Amino acid sequence: MKNILLLDNYYSPDDLKAEIETFVEYYNYQRYHESLNNVTPADVYTGRAVQILEERNKIKERTPHTRNENTRNQLPSDKLCLRFQYILSKLSDDVHSYNYGQQM
């Protein structure tokens, strides 16, 4: 907080008070705290943290299944290797043509 408040000049106590209130609002209602399992202090205070963490766990459980479905739709590894070799050959051709065009 001090790093934020020290960066600006406040010409009246009301300006400083408003900035402190803005920071406290952010800190308590928007900023996730690692020590609170990445929920906000307001979520913990109001009891929403348990619901948020349960929802995150459900998402984490579904993620591997979703990932597996997405990887099934990708190119087979042999076609992917051929595509990669083709790209490398094009890059190699570009590098050779660039080197031959230069005079030493």
Steps between C-alpha positions, in 0.01 A plus 500: 500500500776742587653455154173601339434794729855631482494520120246782494474837668190568702415865545225455754417249773179417313698391193719274714197357680328424168811323369529291816133403474549399137796284592319334792205428271731337245694308767193356667264444207707450183849378589538125541713396798718193472484443875119479468511240219476773237171649607439852622470591868140604432425151367636345818314745722165446330542121481518479120853356508378144553265521201771657280756233592247220438423642155872523421547136601215394268666688214835339578339155494343568157814650346694177426196354322460814292870502418486138386207577269683799353818304432304230319401760241860594424710367215647152545865512599628372162318775310619752755862387451465530123356850537786597730757363253336696219517823702863438586587437135335830401693684770819333389438605137442858612823505701704356211358743248574786737861387556567449128361842417750675725844596381794423723 
